[in-house]
Amino acid sequence: MATEEAPKRTRRLRVTTETVRDRTTANSEAPRTVKPNKVRTGLRSFGNLAIWKPFKVVGRFLSKYLIPPYFKNSWRELKMVTWPSGKQTRDLTMAVILFSIVFGAIVAIVDFGLDKLFKKVILNI
């Protein structure tokens, strides 16, 4: 009586796809290039004047002691958000509007049909 050996099982590795978070952290580790300073014009050029220094100090004091940590942390998170471009926003808004119209039409048709069915069958009108 010959004994049969069980075939060796090969171990398969899972293929993981790169997530958005992985891409973001990979991009954040890349060295940033320094852009040359641009000449500031208009109201933005007044931001570096020494007269604003007391206001900055008062602002830091107020934000440290008067603003709850929830709002500071929320603002910090909002600064890290990658916002969609104008074209993406337009396209996605149009998709939502189109979906809403189609879904509303389907619901209206089903409502109208069920209304007629119930009036015929239940109320015998």
Sequence and secondary structure as in RCSB ss.txt:
>XXXX:A:sequence
MATEEAPKRTRRLRVTTETVRDRTTANSEAPRTVKPNKVRTGLRSFGNLAIWKPFKVVGRFLSKYLIPPYFKNSW
RELKMVTWPSGKQTRDLTMAVILFSIVFGAIVAIVDFGLDKLFKKVILNI
>XXXX:A:secstr
                   HHHHHHHHHHS           GGGGGGGSGGGHHHHHHHHHHHHHTS HHHHHHH
HHHHH     HHHHHHHHHHHHHHHHHHHHHHHHHHHHHHHHHHHHTS  
